[in-house]
Amino acid sequence: MRHALFILPAIALSGATLMSQAQPAPRPAQPPRPAATAPARATVRSGFSVQRLERIDALLQQYVDENRIGGAAALVLRDGKPVYEKAVGWADKEANRRMTTDTIFRIASQTKAITSVGVLALVEEGKIGINDPVSRFIPAYAKTTVAVAGDRARHGPPRQGGG
């Protein structure tokens, strides 16, 4: 895989949406700038649009401000190297401990999240379509059924937990 995007605890976005639409054209050689002149702000970092990466900051901070999440640590990798790394909010709000990029998370039941990231990577690579039925790849799922409310006699009590 060319690039990957991992955002914890439960935010996953497709790396393709962060990719810049076009790489800047190579510029002809220019004379060196005087030392007093500040360098121009980069618009592309390792193939990613800096403005789009900054959107992650705003979104994560908005989620913390709206109390949707207590905190988050985000990491975007390109060819195994960090392109973006940021922490916002609280690791433990009651203990007044801020989130850091090296905060250790206790993660349980991540089967769906990991499977979703894997499937989205395959979609991004064009190996499967987002609307392809699972039975195309796992024939045993061709005749699945879904329990509906009040159908306990056939299916037993509702399942607790997830995974």
C-alpha positions in Angstrom: 0.0 0.0 0.0 1.4 3.4 -1.0 0.0 5.4 2.0 -2.0 4.8 5.1 -4.0 6.9 7.4 -4.7 5.9 11.0 -6.6 8.1 13.3 -7.4 6.9 16.9 -9.6 6.3 18.6 -12.4 5.8 16.1 -12.0 8.2 13.2 -10.9 6.7 9.9 -10.8 8.6 6.6 -9.7 7.5 3.2 -6.1 8.7 2.5 -7.1 9.4 -1.0 -9.3 12.4 0.1 -6.2 14.0 1.6 -4.1 13.6 -1.4 -3.5 16.8 -3.3 -5.2 16.9 -6.7 -2.1 17.9 -8.6 1.6 18.1 -7.8 3.1 21.5 -8.2 5.0 22.0 -11.4 8.8 22.1 -11.1 10.1 25.6 -10.9 13.1 26.9 -12.7 16.2 27.5 -10.6 16.0 30.8 -8.7 18.8 32.9 -7.1 19.0 32.3 -3.3 16.7 34.5 -1.2 18.2 37.0 1.2 18.4 35.8 4.8 15.8 38.3 6.0 13.1 36.9 3.7 10.9 34.3 5.3 10.5 31.1 3.3 7.2 30.6 1.5 4.7 28.3 3.3 4.7 24.8 1.9 1.4 23.8 0.2 2.4 20.1 -0.3 4.0 17.8 2.3 5.0 14.3 1.0 2.3 14.4 -1.6 -0.4 15.6 0.8 -2.1 19.0 0.6 -1.1 20.9 3.8 -4.5 22.7 3.8 -6.3 19.4 3.8 -4.1 18.0 6.5 -4.9 21.1 8.6 -8.6 20.2 8.2 -8.0 17.3 10.5 -6.8 19.7 13.2 -10.1 21.7 12.9 -12.3 18.6 12.8 -10.7 16.9 15.8 -10.7 20.1 17.8 -14.4 20.7 16.9 -15.2 17.2 18.2 -13.4 17.9 21.5 -15.1 21.3 21.8 -18.5 19.8 21.2 -17.8 17.0 23.8 -18.3 14.3 21.1 -14.9 12.9 22.1 -12.6 13.5 25.1 -9.5 13.5 22.9 -7.8 12.0 19.9 -4.4 11.3 18.5 -4.0 11.3 14.8 -1.2 10.0 12.6 -0.9 10.0 8.8 1.9 7.9 7.3 3.3 8.0 3.8 5.7 5.2 2.9 6.0 4.4 6.6 7.1 8.0 7.5 5.0 10.4 9.5 3.5 13.2 7.4 1.0 14.5 10.0 0.9 13.9 13.8 -1.3 15.7 16.2 -3.0 15.2 19.6 -6.0 17.2 20.9 -8.2 17.1 24.0 -7.8 15.0 27.0 -6.3 11.6 27.7 -8.0 11.8 31.2 -10.1 14.9 31.7 -10.8 14.2 35.3 -7.1 13.9 36.1 -6.4 17.0 33.9 -4.0 14.9 31.7 -3.8 16.2 28.1 -3.7 13.9 25.1 -0.3 13.4 23.6 0.8 11.7 20.4 2.3 8.9 22.5 -0.7 8.3 24.7 -1.4 4.6 25.1 -4.9 3.6 24.3 -6.7 0.5 25.7 -8.5 -0.8 22.6 -11.0 -3.6 22.7 -13.2 -5.2 20.0 -11.5 -3.5 17.0 -12.4 -6.2 14.5 -14.9 -4.0 12.6 -12.6 -1.0 12.6 -9.6 -3.0 11.3 -11.7 -4.8 8.7 -13.2 -1.5 7.6 -9.8 0.1 7.1 -8.6 -3.0 5.1 -11.7 -3.0 2.9 -11.4 0.8 2.3 -7.7 0.2 1.3 -8.9 -2.4 -1.2 -11.6 -0.1 -2.6 -9.0 2.7 -2.9 -6.7 0.4 -4.8 -9.6 -0.6 -7.1 -9.5 -4.2 -6.1 -13.1 -4.3 -4.9 -16.1 -2.0 -5.4 -17.8 -0.3 -2.4 -21.1 -1.8 -3.5 -19.8 -5.3 -4.2 -21.8 -8.0 -2.3 -19.7 -9.9 0.2 -20.9 -13.1 -1.4 -18.8 -12.2 -4.5 -15.8 -13.0 -2.3 -17.2 -15.4 0.3 -19.9 -17.5 -1.4 -21.2 -18.8 1.9 -22.7 -15.4 2.5 -25.0 -15.6 -0.6 -28.0 -16.7 1.4 -27.8 -14.7 4.6 -30.8 -13.6 6.6 -31.4 -10.8 9.0 -33.3 -11.2 12.3 -36.1 -8.6 12.8 -37.7 -7.4 16.1 -40.0 -10.0 17.6 -38.3 -12.9 15.8 -36.8 -14.4 19.0 -38.4 -17.8 18.6 -36.1 -18.6 15.6 -33.0 -16.7 16.6 -32.9 -16.7 20.4 -32.3 -13.7 22.7 -30.6 -10.6 21.3 -26.8 -10.8 21.2 -24.9 -8.8 23.7 -21.7 -6.9 22.9 -20.1 -6.8 19.5 -17.0 -7.5 17.7 
